[in-house]
Amino acid sequence: MITKALRPLILRFDSLTSTNTEAAQQAQQGAPEGLCVIAREQTEGRGRAGRVWISPPDAGLYFSLVLRPKLVARDWPLINLMAALAVRDALVETCNLETDIKWPNDILVGDRKLCGILAETIDTETGRAVILGIGINLDDRAFPPELKDVATSVSSLTASAPDPERLILTLVPAIERRYETLQANGGEAETIREWSLRSSYAQGRHVRVTLTEETFDGWTRGLEPDGALRVETGQGEIRTVRAGDVNSLRVTGDR
């Protein structure tokens, strides 16, 4: 059973360059699915597209998990959606905090980023694995002051200090449940349905899409079966976005 395979073994560190790097090394040495790596700080934390993820001591939850999915390769991007749903579940249960999901997996409150997720695929002797990294801002020390308009933290939203241990003990089972659903019969469609219900970016959101070589604006029109975002341009063309930055624009009219 998937649930049994994900029974977590948690490794805790005071400081690491990156929890994803440590988890990848453990996976390449044969670590089983469900290995969790947690650090009080990261000295070289990273986000999507090689961006720096600032990780001061005890200011955030810095967490990585080894997964060995049984999904076909085309469905592996759905792990990002699954992870975002699990983080959302855990924040509701632990902090009574309702959040939004920006495609594919940033956790937002009021258009400010609370959590980032980075899924990296690696090859190991026992097959390909996914290293699922999650960074949650616990308090405002987790990001520099110049980012206060685009970032937020659990403590500033709840006016109380979050309990990181309780959050971890809620997050791991939440991932377990969502991961099991994803890999069950019909789980891909169910994960997309659940994500679409919980993200304001799923339908009718006016966005700007930044790709490697171009930028365009449009309105979101749901997800493809592999989790890619459908965006309708002003010319009525449906563009499929599988990689890139998607940011909300001010509403100038309903579409």
Helices and strands as residue ranges (DSSP letters): H 2-5, E 9-16, H 19-28, E 35-42, G 48-50, E 60-67, G 73-75, H 78-95, E 100-102, E 106-109, E 112-124, E 127-137, G 140-142, G 145-147, H 154-158, H 164-183, H 187-198, E 203-210, E 215-223, E 229-233, E 238-241, E 245-248
